[in-house]
Amino acid sequence: MALASIFEKIVGSDANIAFMAYDGSKAGPDGADLALEVKSPIAVAHLAHAPGELGLARAYISGHLDVHGDMYTLLDRMWNITTNDLTTSEKIAAVKSLGVKPLLMRVPPPPQEMRQSALAKLGSRHAKQRDAEAIHHHYDVSNRFYEWVLGPSMAYTCACFPSEDSSLEEAQFAKFDLVARKLGLQPGMRLLDVGCGWGGMVMHAAKHYGVKGLGVTLSRQQAEWAQKAIADAGLQDLAEVRFMDYRDVKESGFDAVSSIGLTEHIGKANVPGYFEFLYSKLKTGGRLLNHCITRPTGKEKTFNKGGFINRYVFPDGELESVGWLIRQMEDLGFEIRHQENLREHYAKTLRHWCDNLDDNWESAVEEVGMGTARVWALYMAGCIVGFERNKVQLHQVLGVKLDENGRSGMPLRPSRDWP
């Protein structure tokens, strides 16, 4: 069987995608707006060793497979393979079609892939040193690269769009303000922001609410960038970002805690201890706003060891359902006061990031290399598909620490309506 036909079989013949291979073979419909080009035998070897999502990703990232056309549209048509991967029987059939020779080729994964053996040397999943390396792998790429992708807000979490035509910056401001209002921030309060990224939340709380905020991150590059941004904004008397593990925060008695995009890195086994720790940092009547990516139900597996996301983007990342997360919060003493799903907002956020990367593609490649730029193009476009097709969701959950008599201190209704 010709190579192009084999790739068409792996991807699916009804995807309206053309295929071209280095052996001169072609498959798929004539005049298709999308095409995959198999450029070398190494692409075949990657598919033979890892049929499906991971093999295709390795071939693309290493430059042995090229995409002609829009990446999002391609992945939307290939969504079944890019989100669910192939079944065992489909993998066996694909390997048989590719033949024995590619299996005998020794082809290492691209250098952008996090080696599982390297992580194992740092301890069990979510040990402090291993977590630090996982965060370093993803977030310490290049602050300049992130500036191009994320825009001026440097917010690497789901935005909240007030309207369909809102800009990314307007939506990121709205997200931080939504969190602030849900937490009931007032001048003089103290906020702890765990997994604070480049300090967007603590700076927003300080500038617009007069709150004294402490942010912590395991990324040294994020902390250095944030501290400079805080100083440049003249907010150093109210805002601080530290390079440290949230588990090492000694202060307590905070009026509010925000966790925006950190729970995904905690690990299911550690989530109860995580919420218990945050509960201990709050004063009575204090609120926690947990903002994280979730699974749509409790039936999906929380961790995909061999998936593209785990190998290239978020090593050791685990996603749980919002129902399970709420139960953990409740069992540790939080009263749940509000939750909402922002998954459509995350799809829109990712579209803006993809556009930013496209607009700065040549500079991004020069800064981080073609392989890393391709990881991001593939990852972000794939995530748009995931959120649009309800394979993943984004939830904000608000909990409050009651006093000994069960009083929450919450108003009967928010002083300003939450969007």
N, C-alpha and C positions, 0 to 999 in steps of 0.2 A: 504494500500500500504506500502511495506517495506521502511524503512528509506533511504537505499542506492538508491532505485529507485526514491524517492522523490527528493533527491539531484541531481540525474542524470537529472531529469525533469527540475529543476531550472537552472542547468548549460548548459544542452543541450545534447541530446543523440548522436550527431554526432561529439563530441569533441575528441573522442578516449581517454577517461579518464576512469579509473576504480574507483569504489566507494566501500568503506567498512564502515560499521556502527557498533556501540557498541551492537546492537541487533542481530548481526551475519549475517545480510543481506549483499549481494554484488550485484553490478550492473556494467554495462560497459563491454568492451571486455576483454577476458582473455589475459594475457601477455602484457597488455598495459604498456608503459614506464612511465606513470604518474598515480598517484592515489591520491584521496582525502579520508582521513579517518575521519569519524565522531566519536569522542571519547566519547561524553557525551550528555545527554539531554540538557545541556546548549547551545551547538551548535545549536540544533533544536530551542530552544527558541530565540536565536539571529536571526535566519532565519525567524521565525514566526513574530517577531516584525519589522524586516527590510529585507524583501525578496530582494535578489539581491546583488549588490556590497557591500553595507554597512554591511548587516548582515553577509555575508561571511567573510568580513574583521574583524568584531568583533569576530567571532568564531575563526579565525586563530590567531589573535593577543593575545587573551586570552588563547590560547593553547587547546581549545576544538575541533579544527579542524586542522589536520596535512596534510602537503603536502609531498608526496613521489615522488621525481624526481626534475627536474629543474624548478625553479619558473618562469623564463622567458618563457619557452616552454609552461608551463601550462597556463599562462595568455595570450599568443599569441593564443592559441586554444580557450580560453574563452573571447576573446577580446570584443565581443559584449556585454557581461554582465558586464565586468570590466570597459568599457569606456562609455557605453550608458545606463547601468542599465536596469531594466525591465520596461515594460509598466504597467499601472495601472491594466489592465485586467490580465496580467501575474502574478502580485503580488497577486491579489485576488485568482487566481487559485492555486498559490503556498501555500498560507495560508490555503485554504480549504484542500489541500492535507496533510499539516502538522497536521491539526486538531486543536481543541480548547484548549487542555491542555497546549501546549507551550505558547499560548497567555496569559494564566493566571499566568505563572511563572514570578516572579519579578527578572529580571536579569539586573543589571546595566551594562552599557558599560565599556570596559576596562579603567583603569585610564589614559591611554595615549590619550584618546579622549578628545578634547577640548569641554567643556560643553557650549552650546549656552547661557544658563542662566548666566554663569559666565562672558561671554563676554558682554552680554547685560548690566550688572551692571557697565561696564566701559564706557558706552556712545554709541552713534550711530556708525555704521560701519565707520572705519578709523578716529575716534576721536583719538587725540594724545595718551591718556592713553591706549585705546584699541589697537591701532597699536603697542604700546610698548609691551603689553602682548602677542600679536600674534607673534611678532618677538622673544620674549623671549621663547615662547612655542617651536618654531622650532630650533632656532639657539643656545640657551643656553643649549643644551643637554650635551655636554662634549667636550672640545677642543681635548682631547686625542682621543675620538671616531671619531671626524672629521679628525684627523690626519691619522687614520687608513683607513678611507673611501676615503678621497680626495687625499692622498699622500702628498709629500713634498711641492707642490705648494700651498696647502690650498686654492685652487680656487674652489668655489662652484657654478660655472657657466659654461655654454657650452664652451668647448675648440674648437680650430680650427686645424684640422689635416692636416698638409702639404702633407702627403701621407698616404696610407692605413695602413702602418706598423709603423707609428710614435708612439712613446710612449706617455702616458698621459702627462708627464712633458713637452715633446717637444711641444705637442699640446696646453697646457696651456700657455707656453711661447709665442707661435705663436699667440694665441688669444690676449694676452696683447699687443704684438707688433703690431698686426693688428689695434687695437684700437688706439694705440699711433700714428701710421702713418696716420690713417684716421683723427685724430685730428691735424695733422701737428705739433706735439710737437718738440720744439727746446730748447736748454739750456737757462735758465733764465725765461722761461714761468711759469705761475701759473695754476695749475690744481685743480679742485674740483671734487672729486669722491664721489657721493652720494650712500648710501647703499654699503659701500666699503668692507664689509666682513672682512676678516683677513688681509686686506691691500695690496693685491697682485698688484693691479693697481698702487697705489701711489708709492710702492717700485720699481716697474718696471720703471715707469716714472722717478723717481729720479736716479736710478742706471744707466739706459741705455740712458737717454735723458737729464740729468741734469736739470730736471724740479722740481719746488717746489710744492709738492702735499699735499692737505688736504683731508683726507677721513673721512666720518662720518657714524656711524652705530648705530642702536638702540639696539644692543647686547653688553652688558657689557663684556661678556667673549671674544667676537671677538676683541673689542677695547683693552683689556688688553693684549691679545696674540699678536696683531699687533704691539703695542707700544714696546713690548719686542723684537719682530723680527726686528723692525726698528733699535732699539738700538744695537742689536747683529750684524746687518749688517753695522753699522756705518753710517746710513743714516739720523740720527736725525736732521741734519741741513737742510735737504730738505723735508723729509716726516713726516707727522703727521696724526694720527688717533684719532678721538674724539668719545666718547660715547655721542651721542646727536641725536636729530631729525633733519633731513636735513632742516626742516622749521625754525630752530633756528640759522642757519648759518648767521652771521652778515656781514662777508666780502663780497666784490663784486669785479668787475673788473677782473675776471678770464679770461685767454686766452682760456681755454677749460673746458668743463664739461663732465664727463663720468658718465653714469648711466647704470650699468651692473647688471641686475637682480633685479632692485628695482620697476620698473613700475608695475609688477604683484601685488605688495602690496598696490598700491596707491588707487585703486578703480576707476571705470569708471567716477563717478560723480566728482571726484577730479583731473582727468587727465588734464583738461584744466588749472586749477590753478597750477598744478605741473609744466607743461611746461612753464607757464608764470613766475613762480618763477625762474626756471633755466635760462630762457631768461634774466631775470633781473640781474643775477649774472655774465653774460658775458659782456666783453667789445666788442665794435664794431669790427666785423670781427672774433669774437670768434666762436668756433664750439661746438656743442653738439653731442655726440655719444650715442644714446639710444639703448641698447641691452636688449631684453626681449622675453619671451615666448608669443606667439600669437595664436589666433584662425585662422584656415585656411580660413574662410569667416566671413562675418558679420551676418550670419544667426544663429549661435550657441549662446546659452545663455552664458553670461560672468561669471556668478556666480552660483555654484551648492551647495546650502545650505546643502543638505543632502548627498553630495558625500563624499567618503573616503578621498580625498585630502583635502577638506575643514575641515573635522572633525579631521583629524589626522596629517596633514602635514603643510598646509598653511592656517590657519584660515583667513577668510575674503579675500582670494586671488581672484582676478578677471583678466580674460584674454580677451583682445580685438583683433580685426583683425588689421593687419598692415595698411590697408587702412584707417581705422578709426583713428589710432594713427597719421598717417602722416597728415591727414586733421586737427587734433587738432594742430599739430606743425605749419603747414602752416598758420592757422588762427591766431596764436599768433605771427607771424612775421618771423618764421624761413623759409629760403629757403632750400628745400630738395635737397641735392647734390648726395646722393647715398643711396641705400638700398640693402640688400641681405639676403637670407634665408639660415640658417645654420642647418636646422632640422636634416639632416643625421649626422652632426657632434655631435649633442646632443645625438643621439642614441648611437654613439660610445663612447662618454664621459661616459654615464650612464653604459655601459657595463664594462668599466674599474672600475667604482665605485662599481658595483656589485661584480666584481672579487676581489677587495680589501676587501670588507666586508666578502666575503666567506673565503678569506685567513686569516682573523683576527676574525673569527666568535666567537670562544670561549672567546677571550679577550674582544671583543665587548659586548658579553652577560654579562660577569663579570662586565664590566664598567657601562653599562646603563640598564641592565636587559633584560630578554628574550622578553618581550612585545615590548619595544622600538626597539630592534634589528629586530624583526619581522615587525614592521611598516616600517622600512627602506628597508628591503628586498622586501616587497610587493610593496612599493611606487616606488622604483627605477626600478624594473623589469617591473612594469606596465607602467612606463613612456617610457621605451624603445619601448614597443609596440605602445604607443600613437604617438611617433615621427615617427616610421617606417611606420605606417599606415595612416599618415597625419591627425591624430586627433588633433595634436598640432604642432606648428612650432616655430622657433626661428629666430627673425629678428634683424639685426643691421640697424639702420637708422641714417644717418649723416645730420645734419642741420647746417646752418651758420646764424649768425646775421649780416644782411647787414648794410652798412652805410646809411646816409640820402639820398645819391644819387643812392642807389641800387647797390653799388659795394660790391662784396663778399670777395675780397682779395684771392680767391682761384686760384691756378695755372690752366693753361689750361688742363694739365694732371698731375696726381700725380707724384712726383719725383721718387718714387719707386712703381711699380705696386702693387695694392692690390690683394691678392689671391682671 
